[in-house]
Amino acid sequence: MKRIVVACGSGIATSGLVANKINNLLEERGMVGKARADSIDIKSIDLEIGTADIFVSITPTFDLSNVRIPTFSGIPFLTGIGEEEIMDQFVGLL
């Protein structure tokens, strides 16, 4: 199963909301059992990134230069603007 890691400052509120939204959108696209999104706090990124296929950051100040997998902003999943385009990219990568 492919894994999408969603990170914010605490790993609870914002990243949890975005991970749930991504999981619902994956379900709508028939991707249940093929991919899932998990929320983490940004301090755990070094531990979690090795098992991730896609990284979604809610923290715009986080340095992504060391992340070697496809990375996306999580803001479209909060605003609804551009989320379908990102989901299309996710499906293409997964």
N, C-alpha and C positions, 0 to 999 in steps of 0.2 A: 504494500500500500504506500502510495506517495504521501508525503507530509509537507504541509504548509505551516510554517512557524510565524505567528503574529506576536510582535513584541511591543510593549509600552513600558512606561516607567515602573509600574507596580505589578503588571501581569494579571491584573484582576478586572478592573472596570472596562477600560477602553479596548484593550486587546481581547478581552473575553467577548465583548459585544461584536467586534469585527470578526473574530473567529467563528462565532455563532452565525453571523450573516453569511460568511463564506461557506460554511457547512450547509446552510439552507440553500444557497445558490448552487452548490455542487450537487445536492440532492435533486434540485429542479432539472439539472442537466444530466441526470442519470449516472452520476459519478460515485454513488454510495458503494463503499467497499473498495473503491479504487484510489480515493484520496480523502484526506481529512485535514482540518485546520486545528491547531492547538495554540493556546495563548501562553505566553511566558513573560517574565519581567526581563527588561533589557540587560540586567546584570547577569542573567543566565545564558546569554547568547553564545558564549564560548563553549558551554557544555551542550547546548542544544543544536547548534548549527550543523554539526557532523551528521545528524540524522534527518536533516531537512532537505527538501528538494526545491522549495521556494521560500523566500524570506519576505515578510511584510512588516514594515516598520511604521509605527505611529509616532515615533520620536524623531522629529526632523533634524535634531542636532546630533544624532548618533552618527559616528564615522563608519561608513559602509565600505571603506577601501579594502578591508580585510575579508569581507564576505565574498566568497567565490561561487555563489549560486545566484540564480535570477532574483533580483530584489525589486520590490514595489512599495509605493506609498500606500498606507492604509486609509488615508483621508477620503478617497472616493467611496469607501464603504461606509463612512460616517455621513457623508453629504448626499450620497446617491448619484453624484455627478461623475460619470465615467466608469462606474463599477462594472457595467456590462462589457465594456471594452477590455478591462483588466481580466474579467472572468474568461473572455474569449482567449486571451493570452495564456491564462492558467491552463485551460483545457488543452491548448496547443502544446504546452510544456509537459503536461502530465500524460 
